[in-house]
Amino acid sequence: MGALEKEIRHRDPKTEFYTQERCFIIELYNVETDPQVSVARARIEPGVTTRWHRLKDTKERYVILSGIGDVEVGDLPPRHVEFGDVVPIPPGVRQRITNTGDTDLVFLAICTPRFVPAAYEDVDPAPAQDV
């Protein structure tokens, strides 16, 4: 087995976890040896809006895989998103997304540099719920 083949990562659905942000996450690719990028799969249940948050020094992109929703970035009005849409989010800009459909809203969250918990800032005025 070559070195490149050892780097191939297979999704493990058992690694999905729920966050205080109000969504489910599977870290598909987030390793210290590749600090330039991370890729996570996010899943939001119908009717749920994530908390306002921002990522310090980290650019994020949402790539919508399934479902429909409304995304809010900065002070822009909500924008409808669906399969194939890409939402660029500059570093330090607040964001949230609402699942407006009847099925899960699923998207990739691609971060550069890679996501680290210290970059996450909850900026929602509502109190956070315990997970």
Residue pairs with C-beta under 8 A, 6 or more apart in sequence:
9 28
9 29
11 26
11 28
11 41
12 26
13 26
15 26
15 27
16 24
16 25
16 26
16 43
17 24
17 25
17 26
18 24
18 25
18 131
19 25
19 131
20 51
20 122
20 128
20 129
20 130
20 131
21 50
21 51
21 53
21 122
22 44
22 48
22 49
22 50
22 51
22 129
23 42
23 43
23 44
23 48
23 50
24 42
24 43
24 44
24 45
25 40
25 41
25 42
25 43
25 109
26 40
26 41
26 43
27 38
27 40
28 39
28 40
28 41
28 108
29 37
29 38
29 39
30 38
30 39
30 40
30 114
30 115
31 114
34 114
35 113
35 114
36 112
36 113
36 114
37 110
37 111
37 112
37 113
37 114
38 110
38 111
38 113
38 114
38 115
39 108
39 109
39 110
39 111
40 108
40 109
40 111
40 115
41 65
41 106
41 107
41 108
41 109
42 62
42 106
42 107
42 108
42 109
43 104
43 105
43 106
44 50
44 67
44 69
44 97
44 98
44 99
44 104
44 105
44 106
45 99
45 104
46 99
46 101
46 102
46 103
46 104
46 105
47 99
48 98
48 99
49 96
49 97
49 98
49 99
50 96
50 97
50 98
51 96
51 122
51 124
51 126
51 128
52 94
52 95
52 96
52 122
52 123
52 124
52 125
53 94
53 95
53 96
53 120
53 121
53 122
53 123
53 124
54 92
54 93
54 94
54 95
54 121
54 123
55 89
55 91
55 92
55 111
55 115
55 119
55 120
55 121
56 91
56 92
56 118
56 119
56 120
56 121
57 91
57 92
57 113
57 119
58 91
58 111
58 112
58 113
58 115
58 116
58 119
59 88
59 89
59 90
59 91
59 111
59 112
60 88
60 89
60 95
60 109
60 110
60 111
60 115
61 86
61 87
61 88
61 89
61 108
61 109
61 110
61 111
62 71
62 81
62 85
62 86
62 87
62 89
62 97
62 107
62 108
62 109
63 85
63 86
63 107
63 108
63 110
64 81
64 82
64 83
64 84
64 85
64 86
64 87
64 105
64 106
64 107
65 83
65 106
65 107
65 108
66 83
66 103
66 104
66 105
66 106
67 82
67 83
67 99
67 101
67 103
67 104
67 105
67 106
68 80
68 81
68 82
68 99
68 100
68 101
68 105
69 80
69 81
69 82
69 97
69 98
69 99
69 100
69 101
69 105
70 78
70 79
70 80
70 81
70 97
70 98
70 100
71 78
71 79
71 81
71 87
71 95
71 96
71 97
71 98
72 78
72 79
72 95
72 96
72 97
72 98
73 79
73 87
73 89
73 93
73 94
73 95
74 90
74 93
74 94
74 95
78 98
79 87
80 100
81 87
81 97
89 95
94 123
96 124
97 105
97 107
99 105
109 115
122 128
